[in-house]
């Protein structure tokens, strides 16, 4: 009798993730957070993958993500953007000392940073320098000037000032953006979500050899299963995103003020939260739009898709995007989209017949486009809706996770 030799257990591939994100009391889950949550679900199905994640509390991860989770809590109770920046600093140092302990126990092959915010970049850089471990970073978007090159105000600082950020905040945001480039250059691998993001990195002398473009996606099956909030279209327009100046929400109120001059009963829904929520409420009152613009803060994905399916147009006057998950989700819900013509949206959605891009900061053009779509008949609207749904089908989380894993596994072979 010949006894079979027991098969050797495959050595696990160990990945360490640091995940700093805004508290849910500050803003709802953004595209970077959603991307990590969705790709982690797929990573956790890989039998040889051993993931340890150090996350800011409270957690955004759901129970089906079965990796080892450790949490760092910061409770400063500071308000405004300054409070957010102070929490960044405290989180970095608390997470740094926790990481030292975890690294000694886990001994990971690679560190994955799921977004290019400074807290994650600084922490990733510090621990990988100490332990000489490869660093991989997912880069979503990098703020770039949206003013014309021939404008005398062409600079990132002046762009922030042009959307009414104060001098201190504009300076801080500009410095934070430019501080990220030396840290990005020290990464061994970068997953860019779009060609535009990759090109921006190359322009700032991040090596082309380090960059792969793995994209973004959505969960079409989940979205299809959600029923509309109402059988009728309750809202003429809807916006989804962080309530912040760079998302164009103040432009949107100007647009809607002009829309209701023509369509007096038109209703707009703003879905999202952020530090400027109180400013938006005040602006709605100042423009006399209390019965025409409605605010809905954070909500579950199911409720979000239900509200999208109960609206006629998705309006997205955002000034800085790396890909545009909110646009993709609106398309999957069957909405035509009107947005500013920024590079990432042009790259990802420019070929979609139901996405209408207008010049950046041209409020009159966007108003005219919104009114044109609101005025079309039901047959034409349904045609646009079919274009939207069909176009969104190409975006799949399985493809994104596969590309990310392909890059990560290079560092196990090199270890």
RADAQUI-V693975 format. One record per residue. SS is DSSP state (hx for helix, st for strand, lp for the rest). Layout:
BEGIN
<<SS> <SS>>
END
This chain:
BEGIN
<<lp> <lp> <lp> <lp> <lp> <lp> <lp> <lp> <lp> <lp> <lp> <lp> <st> <st> <st> <st> <st> <st> <st> <lp> <lp> <lp> <lp> <lp> <lp> <lp> <lp> <lp> <lp> <lp> <hx> <hx> <hx> <hx> <hx> <hx> <hx> <hx> <hx> <hx> <hx> <hx> <hx> <lp> <lp> <lp> <lp> <lp> <st> <st> <st> <st> <st> <st> <st> <st> <lp> <lp> <lp> <lp> <lp> <lp> <lp> <lp> <lp> <lp> <lp> <st> <st> <st> <st> <st> <lp> <lp> <lp> <lp> <lp> <lp> <lp> <hx> <hx> <hx> <hx> <hx> <hx> <hx> <hx> <hx> <hx> <hx> <hx> <hx> <hx> <hx> <hx> <hx> <hx> <hx> <hx> <hx> <hx> <hx> <hx> <hx> <hx> <hx> <lp> <lp> <lp> <st> <st> <st> <st> <lp> <lp> <lp> <lp> <hx> <hx> <hx> <hx> <hx> <hx> <hx> <hx> <hx> <hx> <hx> <hx> <hx> <hx> <lp> <lp> <st> <st> <st> <st> <st> <st> <lp> <lp> <lp> <lp> <lp> <lp> <lp> <lp> <lp> <lp> <lp> <lp> <lp> <lp> <lp> <lp> <hx> <hx> <hx> <hx> <hx> <hx> <hx> <lp> <lp> <lp> <lp> <hx> <hx> <hx> <hx> <hx> <hx> <hx> <hx> <hx> <hx> <hx> <hx> <hx> <hx> <hx> <hx> <hx> <hx> <hx> <lp> <lp> <lp> <st> <st> <st> <st> <lp> <lp> <hx> <hx> <hx> <hx> <hx> <hx> <hx> <hx> <hx> <lp> <lp> <lp> <lp> <hx> <hx> <hx> <st> <st> <st> <lp> <lp> <lp> <lp> <st> <lp> <hx> <hx> <hx> <hx> <hx> <hx> <lp> <lp> <lp> <lp> <lp> <lp> <lp> <lp> <lp> <st> <st> <st> <st> <st> <st> <lp> <lp> <lp> <lp> <hx> <hx> <hx> <lp> <hx> <hx> <hx> <hx> <hx> <hx> <hx> <hx> <hx> <hx> <hx> <hx> <hx> <hx> <lp> <lp> <lp> <lp> <lp> <st> <st> <st> <st> <lp> <lp> <lp> <lp> <lp> <hx> <hx> <hx> <hx> <hx> <hx> <hx> <hx> <hx> <hx> <lp> <lp> <lp> <lp> <lp> <lp> <st> <st> <st> <st> <lp> <lp> <lp> <lp> <hx> <hx> <hx> <hx> <hx> <hx> <hx> <hx> <lp> <lp> <st> <st> <st> <st> <st> <st> <lp> <lp> <lp> <lp> <lp> <lp> <lp> <lp> <hx> <hx> <hx> <hx> <hx> <hx> <hx> <hx> <lp> <lp> <lp> <st> <st> <st> <st> <st> <lp> <lp> <hx> <hx> <hx> <hx> <hx> <hx> <hx> <lp> <lp> <lp> <lp> <lp> <st> <st> <st> <st> <lp> <lp> <lp> <lp> <hx> <hx> <hx> <hx> <hx> <hx> <hx> <hx> <hx> <hx> <hx> <hx> <lp> <lp> <lp> <hx> <hx> <hx> <hx> <hx> <hx> <hx> <hx> <hx> <hx> <hx> <hx> <hx> <hx> <hx> <lp> <lp> <lp> <st> <hx> <hx> <hx> <hx> <hx> <hx> <hx> <hx> <hx> <hx> <hx> <hx> <hx> <hx> <hx> <hx> <hx> <hx> <lp>>
END
